Amino acid sequence: MQSMENANSESHYKFLVLAIVVGLLGVFLRFADFHYASAISNILLVIGSALVLRGVFKILD
């Protein structure tokens, strides 16, 4: 039962929401028009994807 309580922990889902926001920020910055917009958006997208995967694997653990 402890693993079920751990999987339903509110902190996991807060972390996932934050990671998804970072990833979406990376997607929206692709449409921006400044000098390093593409590089910054790619970095944010990779960071957001890595954070989401980390959060999902924490829930599954």
PDB file of N, H, CA, C and O in Angstrom:
ATOM      1  N   MET A   1       0.824  -1.200   0.000  1.00  0.00           N
ATOM      2  CA  MET A   1       0.000   0.000   0.000  1.00  0.00           C
ATOM      3  C   MET A   1       0.864   1.259   0.000  1.00  0.00           C
ATOM      4  O   MET A   1       0.424   2.313  -0.459  1.00  0.00           O
ATOM      5  N   GLN A   2       2.076   1.156   0.505  1.00  0.00           N
ATOM      6  H   GLN A   2       2.433   0.300   0.878  1.00  0.00           H
ATOM      7  CA  GLN A   2       2.929   2.336   0.581  1.00  0.00           C
ATOM      8  C   GLN A   2       3.310   2.837  -0.814  1.00  0.00           C
ATOM      9  O   GLN A   2       3.419   4.046  -1.021  1.00  0.00           O
ATOM     10  N   SER A   3       3.515   1.928  -1.774  1.00  0.00           N
ATOM     11  H   SER A   3       3.427   0.946  -1.606  1.00  0.00           H
ATOM     12  CA  SER A   3       3.869   2.371  -3.118  1.00  0.00           C
ATOM     13  C   SER A   3       2.706   3.107  -3.776  1.00  0.00           C
ATOM     14  O   SER A   3       2.921   4.026  -4.566  1.00  0.00           O
ATOM     15  N   MET A   4       1.486   2.712  -3.457  1.00  0.00           N
ATOM     16  H   MET A   4       1.312   1.965  -2.816  1.00  0.00           H
ATOM     17  CA  MET A   4       0.310   3.394  -3.997  1.00  0.00           C
ATOM     18  C   MET A   4       0.223   4.811  -3.442  1.00  0.00           C
ATOM     19  O   MET A   4      -0.096   5.747  -4.175  1.00  0.00           O
ATOM     20  N   GLU A   5       0.505   4.972  -2.153  1.00  0.00           N
ATOM     21  H   GLU A   5       0.765   4.211  -1.557  1.00  0.00           H
ATOM     22  CA  GLU A   5       0.492   6.306  -1.552  1.00  0.00           C
ATOM     23  C   GLU A   5       1.611   7.164  -2.125  1.00  0.00           C
ATOM     24  O   GLU A   5       1.437   8.365  -2.327  1.00  0.00           O
ATOM     25  N   ASN A   6       2.754   6.550  -2.385  1.00  0.00           N
ATOM     26  H   ASN A   6       2.896   5.574  -2.220  1.00  0.00           H
ATOM     27  CA  ASN A   6       3.866   7.284  -2.973  1.00  0.00           C
ATOM     28  C   ASN A   6       3.522   7.728  -4.393  1.00  0.00           C
ATOM     29  O   ASN A   6       3.850   8.848  -4.786  1.00  0.00           O
ATOM     30  N   ALA A   7       2.871   6.870  -5.158  1.00  0.00           N
ATOM     31  H   ALA A   7       2.605   5.961  -4.838  1.00  0.00           H
ATOM     32  CA  ALA A   7       2.505   7.215  -6.530  1.00  0.00           C
ATOM     33  C   ALA A   7       1.470   8.332  -6.565  1.00  0.00           C
ATOM     34  O   ALA A   7       1.450   9.128  -7.504  1.00  0.00           O
ATOM     35  N   ASN A   8       0.616   8.399  -5.558  1.00  0.00           N
ATOM     36  H   ASN A   8       0.631   7.752  -4.796  1.00  0.00           H
ATOM     37  CA  ASN A   8      -0.415   9.427  -5.517  1.00  0.00           C
ATOM     38  C   ASN A   8       0.024  10.683  -4.784  1.00  0.00           C
ATOM     39  O   ASN A   8      -0.799  11.552  -4.498  1.00  0.00           O
ATOM     40  N   SER A   9       1.294  10.787  -4.481  1.00  0.00           N
ATOM     41  H   SER A   9       1.963  10.080  -4.713  1.00  0.00           H
ATOM     42  CA  SER A   9       1.811  11.951  -3.767  1.00  0.00           C
ATOM     43  C   SER A   9       1.645  13.215  -4.606  1.00  0.00           C
ATOM     44  O   SER A   9       1.918  13.227  -5.807  1.00  0.00           O
ATOM     45  N   GLU A  10       1.200  14.259  -3.955  1.00  0.00           N
ATOM     46  H   GLU A  10       0.979  14.249  -2.980  1.00  0.00           H
ATOM     47  CA  GLU A  10       0.943  15.522  -4.647  1.00  0.00           C
ATOM     48  C   GLU A  10       2.222  16.141  -5.201  1.00  0.00           C
ATOM     49  O   GLU A  10       2.177  16.848  -6.208  1.00  0.00           O
ATOM     50  N   SER A  11       3.346  15.889  -4.566  1.00  0.00           N
ATOM     51  H   SER A  11       3.382  15.314  -3.748  1.00  0.00           H
ATOM     52  CA  SER A  11       4.606  16.490  -5.009  1.00  0.00           C
ATOM     53  C   SER A  11       5.014  15.997  -6.394  1.00  0.00           C
ATOM     54  O   SER A  11       5.617  16.745  -7.163  1.00  0.00           O
ATOM     55  N   HIS A  12       4.690  14.743  -6.719  1.00  0.00           N
ATOM     56  H   HIS A  12       4.200  14.135  -6.094  1.00  0.00           H
ATOM     57  CA  HIS A  12       5.014  14.225  -8.046  1.00  0.00           C
ATOM     58  C   HIS A  12       4.270  15.006  -9.126  1.00  0.00           C
ATOM     59  O   HIS A  12       4.834  15.342 -10.167  1.00  0.00           O
ATOM     60  N   TYR A  13       3.032  15.281  -8.867  1.00  0.00           N
ATOM     61  H   TYR A  13       2.574  15.008  -8.021  1.00  0.00           H
ATOM     62  CA  TYR A  13       2.216  15.942  -9.876  1.00  0.00           C
ATOM     63  C   TYR A  13       2.536  17.427  -9.983  1.00  0.00           C
ATOM     64  O   TYR A  13       2.413  18.004 -11.063  1.00  0.00           O
ATOM     65  N   LYS A  14       2.940  18.048  -8.897  1.00  0.00           N
ATOM     66  H   LYS A  14       3.040  17.579  -8.020  1.00  0.00           H
ATOM     67  CA  LYS A  14       3.420  19.432  -8.972  1.00  0.00           C
ATOM     68  C   LYS A  14       4.681  19.502  -9.820  1.00  0.00           C
ATOM     69  O   LYS A  14       4.841  20.412 -10.633  1.00  0.00           O
ATOM     70  N   PHE A  15       5.577  18.536  -9.628  1.00  0.00           N
ATOM     71  H   PHE A  15       5.447  17.796  -8.967  1.00  0.00           H
ATOM     72  CA  PHE A  15       6.808  18.469 -10.410  1.00  0.00           C
ATOM     73  C   PHE A  15       6.495  18.270 -11.888  1.00  0.00           C
ATOM     74  O   PHE A  15       7.120  18.896 -12.745  1.00  0.00           O
ATOM     75  N   LEU A  16       5.525  17.398 -12.195  1.00  0.00           N
ATOM     76  H   LEU A  16       5.018  16.889 -11.499  1.00  0.00           H
ATOM     77  CA  LEU A  16       5.149  17.172 -13.589  1.00  0.00           C
ATOM     78  C   LEU A  16       4.563  18.421 -14.231  1.00  0.00           C
ATOM     79  O   LEU A  16       4.861  18.720 -15.387  1.00  0.00           O
ATOM     80  N   VAL A  17       3.738  19.149 -13.499  1.00  0.00           N
ATOM     81  H   VAL A  17       3.496  18.907 -12.560  1.00  0.00           H
ATOM     82  CA  VAL A  17       3.162  20.385 -14.040  1.00  0.00           C
ATOM     83  C   VAL A  17       4.262  21.394 -14.335  1.00  0.00           C
ATOM     84  O   VAL A  17       4.243  22.039 -15.383  1.00  0.00           O
ATOM     85  N   LEU A  18       5.215  21.537 -13.430  1.00  0.00           N
ATOM     86  H   LEU A  18       5.230  21.012 -12.578  1.00  0.00           H
ATOM     87  CA  LEU A  18       6.331  22.448 -13.647  1.00  0.00           C
ATOM     88  C   LEU A  18       7.152  22.026 -14.869  1.00  0.00           C
ATOM     89  O   LEU A  18       7.543  22.872 -15.674  1.00  0.00           O
ATOM     90  N   ALA A  19       7.413  20.736 -15.009  1.00  0.00           N
ATOM     91  H   ALA A  19       7.096  20.049 -14.355  1.00  0.00           H
ATOM     92  CA  ALA A  19       8.187  20.241 -16.143  1.00  0.00           C
ATOM     93  C   ALA A  19       7.441  20.458 -17.458  1.00  0.00           C
ATOM     94  O   ALA A  19       8.056  20.803 -18.467  1.00  0.00           O
ATOM     95  N   ILE A  20       6.145  20.261 -17.455  1.00  0.00           N
ATOM     96  H   ILE A  20       5.645  19.981 -16.636  1.00  0.00           H
ATOM     97  CA  ILE A  20       5.350  20.471 -18.667  1.00  0.00           C
ATOM     98  C   ILE A  20       5.335  21.945 -19.045  1.00  0.00           C
ATOM     99  O   ILE A  20       5.389  22.280 -20.228  1.00  0.00           O
ATOM    100  N   VAL A  21       5.263  22.824 -18.061  1.00  0.00           N
ATOM    101  H   VAL A  21       5.219  22.552 -17.100  1.00  0.00           H
ATOM    102  CA  VAL A  21       5.302  24.266 -18.337  1.00  0.00           C
ATOM    103  C   VAL A  21       6.637  24.649 -18.968  1.00  0.00           C
ATOM    104  O   VAL A  21       6.670  25.451 -19.902  1.00  0.00           O
ATOM    105  N   VAL A  22       7.735  24.087 -18.471  1.00  0.00           N
ATOM    106  H   VAL A  22       7.708  23.435 -17.713  1.00  0.00           H
ATOM    107  CA  VAL A  22       9.053  24.372 -19.055  1.00  0.00           C
ATOM    108  C   VAL A  22       9.098  23.887 -20.503  1.00  0.00           C
ATOM    109  O   VAL A  22       9.600  24.596 -21.375  1.00  0.00           O
ATOM    110  N   GLY A  23       8.582  22.699 -20.765  1.00  0.00           N
ATOM    111  H   GLY A  23       8.174  22.124 -20.056  1.00  0.00           H
ATOM    112  CA  GLY A  23       8.545  22.184 -22.128  1.00  0.00           C
ATOM    113  C   GLY A  23       7.673  23.017 -23.049  1.00  0.00           C
ATOM    114  O   GLY A  23       8.042  23.269 -24.196  1.00  0.00           O
ATOM    115  N   LEU A  24       6.522  23.447 -22.556  1.00  0.00           N
ATOM    116  H   LEU A  24       6.223  23.243 -21.624  1.00  0.00           H
ATOM    117  CA  LEU A  24       5.643  24.290 -23.374  1.00  0.00           C
ATOM    118  C   LEU A  24       6.261  25.653 -23.646  1.00  0.00           C
ATOM    119  O   LEU A  24       6.077  26.221 -24.723  1.00  0.00           O
ATOM    120  N   LEU A  25       6.987  26.172 -22.678  1.00  0.00           N
ATOM    121  H   LEU A  25       7.137  25.711 -21.803  1.00  0.00           H
ATOM    122  CA  LEU A  25       7.695  27.432 -22.897  1.00  0.00           C
ATOM    123  C   LEU A  25       8.705  27.271 -24.030  1.00  0.00           C
ATOM    124  O   LEU A  25       8.868  28.171 -24.854  1.00  0.00           O
ATOM    125  N   GLY A  26       9.378  26.130 -24.069  1.00  0.00           N
ATOM    126  H   GLY A  26       9.245  25.399 -23.399  1.00  0.00           H
ATOM    127  CA  GLY A  26      10.297  25.850 -25.164  1.00  0.00           C
ATOM    128  C   GLY A  26       9.593  25.778 -26.506  1.00  0.00           C
ATOM    129  O   GLY A  26      10.127  26.241 -27.514  1.00  0.00           O
ATOM    130  N   VAL A  27       8.406  25.203 -26.529  1.00  0.00           N
ATOM    131  H   VAL A  27       7.973  24.826 -25.710  1.00  0.00           H
ATOM    132  CA  VAL A  27       7.645  25.123 -27.782  1.00  0.00           C
ATOM    133  C   VAL A  27       7.196  26.510 -28.225  1.00  0.00           C
ATOM    134  O   VAL A  27       7.320  26.849 -29.402  1.00  0.00           O
ATOM    135  N   PHE A  28       6.676  27.317 -27.304  1.00  0.00           N
ATOM    136  H   PHE A  28       6.576  27.042 -26.348  1.00  0.00           H
ATOM    137  CA  PHE A  28       6.188  28.645 -27.674  1.00  0.00           C
ATOM    138  C   PHE A  28       7.315  29.583 -28.080  1.00  0.00           C
ATOM    139  O   PHE A  28       7.104  30.477 -28.899  1.00  0.00           O
ATOM    140  N   LEU A  29       8.505  29.398 -27.524  1.00  0.00           N
ATOM    141  H   LEU A  29       8.676  28.671 -26.859  1.00  0.00           H
ATOM    142  CA  LEU A  29       9.629  30.255 -27.908  1.00  0.00           C
ATOM    143  C   LEU A  29      10.113  29.979 -29.327  1.00  0.00           C
ATOM    144  O   LEU A  29      10.855  30.785 -29.889  1.00  0.00           O
ATOM    145  N   ARG A  30       9.714  28.875 -29.907  1.00  0.00           N
ATOM    146  H   ARG A  30       9.111  28.221 -29.451  1.00  0.00           H
ATOM    147  CA  ARG A  30      10.076  28.604 -31.304  1.00  0.00           C
ATOM    148  C   ARG A  30       9.491  29.661 -32.240  1.00  0.00           C
ATOM    149  O   ARG A  30      10.031  29.906 -33.319  1.00  0.00           O
ATOM    150  N   PHE A  31       8.405  30.275 -31.832  1.00  0.00           N
ATOM    151  H   PHE A  31       7.966  30.076 -30.956  1.00  0.00           H
ATOM    152  CA  PHE A  31       7.755  31.277 -32.670  1.00  0.00           C
ATOM    153  C   PHE A  31       8.247  32.686 -32.382  1.00  0.00           C
ATOM    154  O   PHE A  31       7.808  33.638 -33.027  1.00  0.00           O
ATOM    155  N   ALA A  32       9.148  32.829 -31.426  1.00  0.00           N
ATOM    156  H   ALA A  32       9.504  32.055 -30.902  1.00  0.00           H
ATOM    157  CA  ALA A  32       9.671  34.152 -31.076  1.00  0.00           C
ATOM    158  C   ALA A  32      10.635  34.622 -32.166  1.00  0.00           C
ATOM    159  O   ALA A  32      11.161  33.831 -32.949  1.00  0.00           O
ATOM    160  N   ASP A  33      10.844  35.926 -32.183  1.00  0.00           N
ATOM    161  H   ASP A  33      10.417  36.568 -31.546  1.00  0.00           H
ATOM    162  CA  ASP A  33      11.688  36.509 -33.223  1.00  0.00           C
ATOM    163  C   ASP A  33      12.799  37.336 -32.587  1.00  0.00           C
ATOM    164  O   ASP A  33      12.797  38.565 -32.667  1.00  0.00           O
ATOM    165  N   PHE A  34      13.749  36.648 -31.954  1.00  0.00           N
ATOM    166  H   PHE A  34      13.751  35.650 -31.889  1.00  0.00           H
ATOM    167  CA  PHE A  34      14.950  37.317 -31.487  1.00  0.00           C
ATOM    168  C   PHE A  34      16.143  36.417 -31.791  1.00  0.00           C
ATOM    169  O   PHE A  34      15.976  35.297 -32.273  1.00  0.00           O
ATOM    170  N   HIS A  35      17.321  36.900 -31.513  1.00  0.00           N
ATOM    171  H   HIS A  35      17.456  37.810 -31.122  1.00  0.00           H
ATOM    172  CA  HIS A  35      18.547  36.317 -32.054  1.00  0.00           C
ATOM    173  C   HIS A  35      18.734  34.836 -31.715  1.00  0.00           C
ATOM    174  O   HIS A  35      18.963  34.033 -32.620  1.00  0.00           O
ATOM    175  N   TYR A  36      18.644  34.460 -30.472  1.00  0.00           N
ATOM    176  H   TYR A  36      18.457  35.112 -29.737  1.00  0.00           H
ATOM    177  CA  TYR A  36      18.907  33.080 -30.063  1.00  0.00           C
ATOM    178  C   TYR A  36      17.635  32.326 -29.675  1.00  0.00           C
ATOM    179  O   TYR A  36      17.688  31.417 -28.847  1.00  0.00           O
ATOM    180  N   ALA A  37      16.518  32.682 -30.249  1.00  0.00           N
ATOM    181  H   ALA A  37      16.474  33.421 -30.922  1.00  0.00           H
ATOM    182  CA  ALA A  37      15.239  32.073 -29.871  1.00  0.00           C
ATOM    183  C   ALA A  37      15.225  30.570 -30.130  1.00  0.00           C
ATOM    184  O   ALA A  37      14.743  29.803 -29.297  1.00  0.00           O
ATOM    185  N   SER A  38      15.739  30.151 -31.256  1.00  0.00           N
ATOM    186  H   SER A  38      16.130  30.774 -31.933  1.00  0.00           H
ATOM    187  CA  SER A  38      15.713  28.732 -31.593  1.00  0.00           C
ATOM    188  C   SER A  38      16.583  27.912 -30.639  1.00  0.00           C
ATOM    189  O   SER A  38      16.177  26.837 -30.196  1.00  0.00           O
ATOM    190  N   ALA A  39      17.756  28.408 -30.329  1.00  0.00           N
ATOM    191  H   ALA A  39      18.085  29.281 -30.688  1.00  0.00           H
ATOM    192  CA  ALA A  39      18.652  27.679 -29.425  1.00  0.00           C
ATOM    193  C   ALA A  39      18.062  27.591 -28.022  1.00  0.00           C
ATOM    194  O   ALA A  39      18.096  26.532 -27.395  1.00  0.00           O
ATOM    195  N   ILE A  40      17.523  28.699 -27.534  1.00  0.00           N
ATOM    196  H   ILE A  40      17.495  29.559 -28.043  1.00  0.00           H
ATOM    197  CA  ILE A  40      16.929  28.714 -26.194  1.00  0.00           C
ATOM    198  C   ILE A  40      15.715  27.793 -26.139  1.00  0.00           C
ATOM    199  O   ILE A  40      15.527  27.067 -25.163  1.00  0.00           O
ATOM    200  N   SER A  41      14.893  27.821 -27.184  1.00  0.00           N
ATOM    201  H   SER A  41      15.046  28.411 -27.977  1.00  0.00           H
ATOM    202  CA  SER A  41      13.701  26.973 -27.186  1.00  0.00           C
ATOM    203  C   SER A  41      14.078  25.496 -27.231  1.00  0.00           C
ATOM    204  O   SER A  41      13.436  24.676 -26.575  1.00  0.00           O
ATOM    205  N   ASN A  42      15.105  25.150 -27.993  1.00  0.00           N
ATOM    206  H   ASN A  42      15.626  25.817 -28.527  1.00  0.00           H
ATOM    207  CA  ASN A  42      15.537  23.748 -28.034  1.00  0.00           C
ATOM    208  C   ASN A  42      16.061  23.290 -26.680  1.00  0.00           C
ATOM    209  O   ASN A  42      15.772  22.173 -26.250  1.00  0.00           O
ATOM    210  N   ILE A  43      16.823  24.134 -26.009  1.00  0.00           N
ATOM    211  H   ILE A  43      17.058  25.041 -26.358  1.00  0.00           H
ATOM    212  CA  ILE A  43      17.358  23.788 -24.693  1.00  0.00           C
ATOM    213  C   ILE A  43      16.222  23.604 -23.689  1.00  0.00           C
ATOM    214  O   ILE A  43      16.215  22.637 -22.927  1.00  0.00           O
ATOM    215  N   LEU A  44      15.256  24.534 -23.686  1.00  0.00           N
ATOM    216  H   LEU A  44      15.262  25.320 -24.305  1.00  0.00           H
ATOM    217  CA  LEU A  44      14.130  24.422 -22.758  1.00  0.00           C
ATOM    218  C   LEU A  44      13.290  23.181 -23.042  1.00  0.00           C
ATOM    219  O   LEU A  44      12.798  22.533 -22.118  1.00  0.00           O
ATOM    220  N   LEU A  45      13.130  22.857 -24.310  1.00  0.00           N
ATOM    221  H   LEU A  45      13.530  23.384 -25.060  1.00  0.00           H
ATOM    222  CA  LEU A  45      12.348  21.673 -24.670  1.00  0.00           C
ATOM    223  C   LEU A  45      13.036  20.395 -24.192  1.00  0.00           C
ATOM    224  O   LEU A  45      12.373  19.485 -23.694  1.00  0.00           O
ATOM    225  N   VAL A  46      14.343  20.322 -24.338  1.00  0.00           N
ATOM    226  H   VAL A  46      14.881  21.062 -24.743  1.00  0.00           H
ATOM    227  CA  VAL A  46      15.082  19.141 -23.880  1.00  0.00           C
ATOM    228  C   VAL A  46      15.036  19.042 -22.356  1.00  0.00           C
ATOM    229  O   VAL A  46      14.840  17.957 -21.808  1.00  0.00           O
ATOM    230  N   ILE A  47      15.218  20.173 -21.673  1.00  0.00           N
ATOM    231  H   ILE A  47      15.377  21.055 -22.118  1.00  0.00           H
ATOM    232  CA  ILE A  47      15.159  20.172 -20.207  1.00  0.00           C
ATOM    233  C   ILE A  47      13.770  19.751 -19.733  1.00  0.00           C
ATOM    234  O   ILE A  47      13.644  18.934 -18.821  1.00  0.00           O
ATOM    235  N   GLY A  48      12.732  20.307 -20.351  1.00  0.00           N
ATOM    236  H   GLY A  48      12.835  20.971 -21.092  1.00  0.00           H
ATOM    237  CA  GLY A  48      11.365  19.943 -19.975  1.00  0.00           C
ATOM    238  C   GLY A  48      11.072  18.474 -20.212  1.00  0.00           C
ATOM    239  O   GLY A  48      10.427  17.828 -19.385  1.00  0.00           O
ATOM    240  N   SER A  49      11.537  17.940 -21.330  1.00  0.00           N
ATOM    241  H   SER A  49      12.061  18.464 -22.001  1.00  0.00           H
ATOM    242  CA  SER A  49      11.321  16.518 -21.620  1.00  0.00           C
ATOM    243  C   SER A  49      12.041  15.630 -20.616  1.00  0.00           C
ATOM    244  O   SER A  49      11.494  14.626 -20.160  1.00  0.00           O
ATOM    245  N   ALA A  50      13.266  16.002 -20.275  1.00  0.00           N
ATOM    246  H   ALA A  50      13.711  16.817 -20.646  1.00  0.00           H
ATOM    247  CA  ALA A  50      14.028  15.217 -19.297  1.00  0.00           C
ATOM    248  C   ALA A  50      13.357  15.255 -17.925  1.00  0.00           C
ATOM    249  O   ALA A  50      13.298  14.240 -17.231  1.00  0.00           O
ATOM    250  N   LEU A  51      12.854  16.421 -17.540  1.00  0.00           N
ATOM    251  H   LEU A  51      12.902  17.245 -18.104  1.00  0.00           H
ATOM    252  CA  LEU A  51      12.181  16.536 -16.246  1.00  0.00           C
ATOM    253  C   LEU A  51      10.895  15.717 -16.205  1.00  0.00           C
ATOM    254  O   LEU A  51      10.589  15.086 -15.193  1.00  0.00           O
ATOM    255  N   VAL A  52      10.149  15.727 -17.295  1.00  0.00           N
ATOM    256  H   VAL A  52      10.397  16.239 -18.117  1.00  0.00           H
ATOM    257  CA  VAL A  52       8.909  14.942 -17.344  1.00  0.00           C
ATOM    258  C   VAL A  52       9.219  13.451 -17.231  1.00  0.00           C
ATOM    259  O   VAL A  52       8.553  12.729 -16.489  1.00  0.00           O
ATOM    260  N   LEU A  53      10.226  12.996 -17.966  1.00  0.00           N
ATOM    261  H   LEU A  53      10.767  13.583 -18.569  1.00  0.00           H
ATOM    262  CA  LEU A  53      10.592  11.581 -17.874  1.00  0.00           C
ATOM    263  C   LEU A  53      11.049  11.220 -16.465  1.00  0.00           C
ATOM    264  O   LEU A  53      10.724  10.145 -15.960  1.00  0.00           O
ATOM    265  N   ARG A  54      11.797  12.108 -15.836  1.00  0.00           N
ATOM    266  H   ARG A  54      12.061  12.981 -16.246  1.00  0.00           H
ATOM    267  CA  ARG A  54      12.246  11.864 -14.462  1.00  0.00           C
ATOM    268  C   ARG A  54      11.042  11.759 -13.518  1.00  0.00           C
ATOM    269  O   ARG A  54      10.997  10.882 -12.654  1.00  0.00           O
ATOM    270  N   GLY A  55      10.075  12.652 -13.689  1.00  0.00           N
ATOM    271  H   GLY A  55      10.111  13.364 -14.390  1.00  0.00           H
ATOM    272  CA  GLY A  55       8.885  12.622 -12.846  1.00  0.00           C
ATOM    273  C   GLY A  55       8.059  11.364 -13.038  1.00  0.00           C
ATOM    274  O   GLY A  55       7.567  10.785 -12.070  1.00  0.00           O
ATOM    275  N   VAL A  56       7.908  10.942 -14.279  1.00  0.00           N
ATOM    276  H   VAL A  56       8.308  11.412 -15.066  1.00  0.00           H
ATOM    277  CA  VAL A  56       7.130   9.733 -14.562  1.00  0.00           C
ATOM    278  C   VAL A  56       7.812   8.509 -13.962  1.00  0.00           C
ATOM    279  O   VAL A  56       7.149   7.649 -13.382  1.00  0.00           O
ATOM    280  N   PHE A  57       9.123   8.428 -14.099  1.00  0.00           N
ATOM    281  H   PHE A  57       9.661   9.126 -14.570  1.00  0.00           H
ATOM    282  CA  PHE A  57       9.826   7.273 -13.538  1.00  0.00           C
ATOM    283  C   PHE A  57       9.834   7.294 -12.016  1.00  0.00           C
ATOM    284  O   PHE A  57       9.908   6.237 -11.390  1.00  0.00           O
ATOM    285  N   LYS A  58       9.761   8.480 -11.403  1.00  0.00           N
ATOM    286  H   LYS A  58       9.701   9.339 -11.911  1.00  0.00           H
ATOM    287  CA  LYS A  58       9.628   8.546  -9.945  1.00  0.00           C
ATOM    288  C   LYS A  58       8.271   8.001  -9.512  1.00  0.00           C
ATOM    289  O   LYS A  58       8.168   7.331  -8.485  1.00  0.00           O
ATOM    290  N   ILE A  59       7.237   8.286 -10.288  1.00  0.00           N
ATOM    291  H   ILE A  59       7.321   8.831 -11.122  1.00  0.00           H
ATOM    292  CA  ILE A  59       5.903   7.776  -9.962  1.00  0.00           C
ATOM    293  C   ILE A  59       5.872   6.255 -10.107  1.00  0.00           C
ATOM    294  O   ILE A  59       5.272   5.563  -9.285  1.00  0.00           O
ATOM    295  N   LEU A  60       6.509   5.744 -11.140  1.00  0.00           N
ATOM    296  H   LEU A  60       6.996   6.306 -11.807  1.00  0.00           H
ATOM    297  CA  LEU A  60       6.501   4.301 -11.377  1.00  0.00           C
ATOM    298  C   LEU A  60       7.361   3.532 -10.385  1.00  0.00           C
ATOM    299  O   LEU A  60       7.183   2.327 -10.207  1.00  0.00           O
ATOM    300  N   ASP A  61       8.290   4.223  -9.743  1.00  0.00           N
ATOM    301  H   ASP A  61       8.435   5.202  -9.887  1.00  0.00           H
ATOM    302  CA  ASP A  61       9.203   3.550  -8.813  1.00  0.00           C
ATOM    303  C   ASP A  61       8.536   3.124  -7.549  1.00  0.00           C
ATOM    304  O   ASP A  61       9.182   2.545  -6.675  1.00  0.00           O
TER     305      ASP A  61
END
